[in-house]
């Protein structure tokens, strides 16, 4: 098991490196011209050439990549093209804002969704199962901004219970912070819960079709006990994967939710950077998003390995 | 075919309705998509059943025009993505060896970054235009199609009848056309529905962020964005295009759910 985990760690690091290559390739080698994009219509050949030299675009791509990668390992993400401030300085506060929102939503959504998913599987075909299924299907189909707008209308504009925009600032009180971020949190909870619930149910039902579950029923065990003691532990590893999918989703789904509620997170940061075509900012945000995604998937895989009873108790050699 | 449940009928109805809107939307629209015919955010009145948008354009007409753009772009992207993903997936599964390995590694790498992030990186480099949007989404999405097509084809390729065909000396093209494709069709059709849903929400999401379909074209995602401030005054204006988006995805999801019922493999994670 230890070797498996070490292998997964190695693969994770390798993927991180690949992500850096892809982000660099995507931003530098694609035919768009950064200098042209910055100067826009008024570009003269001289000013273009001068800007290219200033940005170091004359150097070969490989050298630029190595310089860029070297900078990242020291925490240097370059300078914003728009206001010449270091990207890292602008990016990290936004990143923590996003993580705070994602964590707030995740802490509520994941336990609730997993238990409801198991419950739906246990009551397969009964009223609760059908209801949960249809509700989850509806929630999965609704775009984040639709849910967001409905919540703003219902909980903010009509009733005035919660603020409609998630304005947060540094040094904000905890109570105020929770009040401001509850609406975006609710949207994220609804969307992720629906996904996790559906996938947990499918996973547990997949295990329920195994012969040993039939044996457990034939022994005369009650349904609840079979689901909880026999099926769920064996579904644990896939459920962890399901959850990790959705945490990863939380990280990108947050982009739309941040736009709805005007929340100061990394998602809006990246969208703004893309619309201004501010290359270093986009690269920085993409690499941070990509790294967070890769790391979460890696942690989930390792947890799944650790939870797999067959890997935890390997058979003695030669047995 | 066994009995079709009510939910699937509702889904089929919604798909049919949207197909009509997609094909004939602009012909049905009483006003032009750019025509200013009233006051900004004015409420519904006879002749303007859904009221006006932020510039005083007829909401219903813009919704009808938007249907063609929103559905058309995603349909184009999904068709393109399947025409890239399926042949490559089948090819990788039948050939195996280093072709399979190289393609699968490449796909895994692209999939290790969230689609939205990759798409934003490409849009930053190339700017947002309709062809860029469709091709980018199709390429990113084809990785998911490739994975499923390869998996399904691998399963079929080891069946006895495929073995027999190979022993008969049938070529690669014949194998794909006569053995793999007919047997792989049901999961691929369900996947088509799911990918369409995802792509449709994705295009609308990009437009909502201001990075998808650009004005002056009416597009549902962009319309939600443009009308969003109306919600703060308790107006329903941004809810109409948002609900239109939701109806399409609900319709497709209901049908796909029915097609996949009884199967317990997790298919089509929407990432």
Contacts between the chains, C-beta under 8 A, distances in Angstrom:
chain1	res1	chain2	res2	distance
A	15	B	109	7.4
A	15	B	112	5.0
A	18	B	109	4.9
A	18	B	112	6.7
A	19	B	112	6.2
A	19	B	113	5.7
A	22	B	109	6.7
A	22	B	110	7.3
A	22	B	113	6.3
A	22	B	118	7.5
A	23	B	113	7.7
A	23	B	121	6.2
A	26	B	118	6.9
A	26	B	121	4.2
A	26	B	122	5.9
A	26	B	125	6.4
A	27	B	121	5.9
A	27	B	124	6.6
A	27	B	125	5.6
A	30	B	122	6.6
A	30	B	125	3.9
A	30	B	126	6.0
A	31	B	125	7.7
A	31	B	126	7.1
A	32	B	124	7.7
A	32	B	125	3.9
A	32	B	126	5.0
A	32	B	127	6.8
A	37	B	127	7.7
A	134	B	7	7.2
A	137	B	250	7.6
A	137	B	253	5.6
A	137	B	254	7.0
A	137	B	257	6.1
A	138	B	250	6.4
A	140	B	253	6.6
A	140	B	270	7.9
A	141	B	197	7.3
A	141	B	246	6.0
A	141	B	249	4.0
A	141	B	250	4.2
A	141	B	253	4.9
A	142	B	246	4.9
A	142	B	249	7.5
A	142	B	250	7.8
A	143	B	201	5.6
A	143	B	204	6.2
A	143	B	205	6.7
A	143	B	208	7.7
A	143	B	242	6.4
A	143	B	245	5.4
A	143	B	246	6.4
A	143	B	249	7.6
A	144	B	205	7.7
A	145	B	205	7.9
A	145	B	208	5.6
A	145	B	224	5.6
A	145	B	228	7.9
A	145	B	242	6.1
A	146	B	224	7.7
A	146	B	239	7.4
A	146	B	242	3.9
A	146	B	243	6.8
A	146	B	245	6.8
A	146	B	246	5.3
A	149	B	224	7.5
A	149	B	228	7.2
A	149	B	231	5.2
A	149	B	238	5.7
A	149	B	239	6.0
A	149	B	242	6.1
A	150	B	239	7.3
A	152	B	231	5.5
A	152	B	232	7.6
A	153	B	231	5.8
A	153	B	234	6.8
A	153	B	239	7.6
A	157	B	231	6.7
A	157	B	232	6.3
A	157	B	233	7.6
A	157	B	234	4.9
A	158	B	234	6.6
A	164	B	231	7.8
A	164	B	232	6.1
A	195	B	270	7.7
A	199	B	266	5.8
A	199	B	269	7.8
A	202	B	264	5.9
A	202	B	265	8.0
A	202	B	266	5.5
A	203	B	266	6.8
A	205	B	264	5.4
A	206	B	264	4.1
A	206	B	265	7.4
A	209	B	264	6.4
A	238	B	266	7.8
A	242	B	266	7.6
A	245	B	269	5.7
A	245	B	271	6.5
A	248	B	114	6.6
A	248	B	271	6.8
A	249	B	271	6.4
A	251	B	114	7.0
A	252	B	114	4.3
A	252	B	115	7.8
A	252	B	116	4.6
A	252	B	117	6.6
A	255	B	116	6.0
A	255	B	209	7.3
A	256	B	205	5.4
A	256	B	208	6.7
A	256	B	209	7.1
A	259	B	208	6.8
A	259	B	209	5.7
A	260	B	228	7.8
A	270	B	117	7.6
A	270	B	120	6.0
A	271	B	120	7.2
A	271	B	209	5.0
A	271	B	210	7.5
A	271	B	211	6.8
A	273	B	124	7.3
A	274	B	120	5.0
A	274	B	123	5.9
A	274	B	124	4.5
A	274	B	211	6.0
A	275	B	210	6.1
A	275	B	211	6.5
A	277	B	124	5.7
A	277	B	127	7.5
A	279	B	124	7.0
A	282	B	120	6.9
A	282	B	121	6.3
A	282	B	124	4.6
A	283	B	121	7.9
A	286	B	113	7.7
A	286	B	117	5.3
A	286	B	120	7.0
A	286	B	121	5.1
A	289	B	113	7.8
A	289	B	114	6.5
A	289	B	117	4.7
A	290	B	112	7.5
A	290	B	113	4.7
A	290	B	114	7.5
A	290	B	117	6.1
A	293	B	112	7.3
A	293	B	113	6.7
A	293	B	114	5.4
A	293	B	117	7.7
A	294	B	112	5.9
A	297	B	112	7.6
